[in-house]
Amino acid sequence: MKRFLLLFLLFITTLSISCVESNPNQRTEAIVEAQTLQYTNNKEIDSTYRKRKIYVPIYSDIYRGTRAEKTLLTATLSIRNTSERDSLFINRVDYFNTQGQLVRQYLNGEIYLDPLETLDYIIEERDTLGGSGANFIIECYGKKHVSPVFQAIMIGGLGNRVFAFTANGIEIEEPSPALED
């Protein structure tokens, strides 16, 4: 009887621990907090550095059948520092909806990623603010030879089928202001 009671208590304890909902952005929040630069980087970046502005498409929902039928997706934005020696500095991670309106700013200051470190931002399935045309704009800089990877991974399901797909970020440039006469 004691053995049965012990196994039952072990089962209940294991079940209660596994039912605790974890925050999918907890690791990201820890990196942002620990690696936020304690100063504003107003210095001019010298010629050994390269500034980048990246557009990453996010599909937080997709249409199926008709425009009225949508499948909600979980999306992960992955920012990867591919350098084995140098840090990547990130000063903007903004999330926009289908209409181009700012939904969320993820940074309040500049952060850095150590060599080979990855930073993930998760748009949960129940977050419908972005829509089918959501996107991220990321601004960063690093040594010229650093080639970071910016990628979105979307996952969803239809019935008993699960699917996943990726979208790569592209570097964009803002047009220069027109020269005044």
C-alpha positions in Angstrom: 0.0 0.0 0.0 2.8 2.4 0.8 4.4 1.6 -2.5 1.2 2.5 -4.3 0.8 5.7 -2.4 4.5 6.7 -3.1 4.0 6.0 -6.9 0.7 7.9 -6.9 2.4 11.0 -5.2 5.3 10.8 -7.6 2.9 10.7 -10.5 0.9 13.7 -9.2 4.1 15.7 -8.6 5.4 14.9 -12.1 2.1 15.9 -13.6 1.8 19.2 -11.8 5.4 20.1 -12.7 4.8 19.3 -16.4 1.6 21.5 -16.5 3.4 24.7 -15.5 3.2 27.0 -18.5 6.7 28.4 -19.4 7.4 31.7 -21.0 8.8 31.0 -24.5 10.6 34.4 -24.4 12.3 33.8 -21.0 15.8 33.1 -22.5 15.5 36.1 -24.8 14.5 38.4 -21.9 17.5 37.2 -20.0 19.9 37.9 -22.9 18.4 41.4 -23.4 18.7 42.2 -19.7 22.2 40.8 -19.3 23.6 42.1 -22.5 22.1 45.6 -22.8 24.9 48.1 -23.2 25.1 50.5 -20.3 25.6 53.5 -22.5 24.1 54.9 -25.6 26.5 54.2 -28.5 26.6 57.6 -30.2 30.1 57.2 -31.5 30.5 57.1 -35.2 31.1 53.6 -36.4 34.5 53.4 -38.1 35.1 51.8 -41.5 35.8 48.4 -40.0 32.1 48.2 -39.1 29.0 47.8 -41.3 25.5 48.9 -40.4 22.6 46.8 -41.6 18.8 47.2 -41.7 17.0 43.9 -42.2 13.4 43.1 -43.2 12.1 39.7 -42.0 8.6 38.6 -43.1 6.5 36.9 -40.5 3.4 34.9 -41.2 1.4 34.8 -37.9 -1.6 33.5 -39.9 -2.2 32.1 -43.4 -5.4 31.7 -45.4 -6.9 28.3 -46.2 -9.8 27.8 -48.5 -11.1 31.3 -48.4 -10.1 34.7 -47.1 -12.4 34.2 -44.1 -10.6 30.9 -43.1 -7.3 31.4 -41.4 -4.8 29.1 -39.7 -2.9 30.7 -36.8 0.8 30.0 -36.6 3.6 30.3 -34.1 6.5 32.3 -35.5 10.0 32.5 -34.2 12.4 35.3 -35.3 15.9 33.9 -35.0 18.9 36.3 -35.0 22.2 34.5 -35.3 25.7 35.9 -34.9 27.8 33.7 -37.2 31.2 35.1 -36.2 33.4 32.9 -34.0 35.4 36.0 -32.8 33.2 39.2 -32.9 30.1 40.4 -31.3 27.0 41.6 -33.2 25.4 44.8 -31.9 21.6 45.2 -32.2 19.8 48.5 -31.6 16.4 47.8 -33.1 13.9 44.9 -33.2 10.5 46.2 -34.2 7.4 44.1 -35.1 4.9 45.5 -37.6 1.4 44.3 -38.7 0.0 43.7 -42.2 -0.9 47.4 -42.4 2.6 48.5 -41.6 1.7 49.8 -38.2 4.2 49.3 -35.3 2.9 46.6 -33.0 5.8 46.1 -30.6 9.3 47.4 -29.9 11.5 44.7 -28.4 14.5 46.8 -27.4 14.9 49.9 -25.2 18.6 50.1 -25.8 21.4 48.5 -27.7 22.3 44.9 -27.0 25.1 42.6 -28.2 25.3 39.0 -29.2 28.4 37.1 -28.3 30.2 35.1 -31.0 28.0 32.3 -32.3 25.1 33.4 -30.0 21.5 33.2 -31.1 18.6 35.4 -30.0 15.0 34.3 -30.6 11.7 36.3 -30.4 8.5 34.2 -30.4 5.1 35.4 -31.7 2.7 33.0 -30.1 -0.1 31.3 -32.0 -2.7 33.2 -30.0 -1.1 36.6 -30.9 -3.1 37.8 -33.8 -1.9 41.4 -33.9 0.5 40.9 -36.8 -1.6 39.1 -39.4 -0.6 37.5 -42.7 1.7 40.3 -43.7 3.5 40.9 -40.4 7.2 41.7 -40.4 10.2 42.6 -38.3 12.7 45.4 -38.9 16.1 44.9 -37.3 19.0 47.3 -37.2 22.4 46.1 -36.2 26.1 46.5 -36.9 29.2 44.5 -36.6 32.6 44.1 -38.1 32.4 44.0 -41.9 33.3 40.3 -42.1 30.4 39.4 -39.7 27.5 37.9 -41.7 24.6 37.4 -39.3 21.6 35.3 -40.2 18.0 36.6 -39.8 15.4 34.0 -40.3 11.7 33.4 -39.3 10.4 29.9 -38.7 6.6 29.4 -38.7 4.8 26.3 -37.5 1.1 25.4 -37.5 -1.3 22.6 -38.0 -4.4 21.6 -39.9 -6.2 18.8 -38.2 -3.7 16.1 -37.4 -1.1 17.5 -39.7 1.7 19.8 -38.7 3.8 21.9 -41.1 6.6 24.4 -40.8 8.4 26.7 -43.2 11.0 29.5 -43.0 11.5 33.0 -44.4 14.8 34.7 -44.7 15.5 38.3 -43.9 16.7 40.6 -46.6 18.8 43.7 -46.2 17.0 46.9 -47.1 18.2 50.5 -47.4 16.2 53.6 -46.9 16.2 56.0 -49.8 18.5 59.0 -49.2 16.7 62.2 -48.6 16.4 64.4 -51.7 19.1 67.0 -52.0 17.7 70.5 -51.6 18.5 73.1 -54.2 
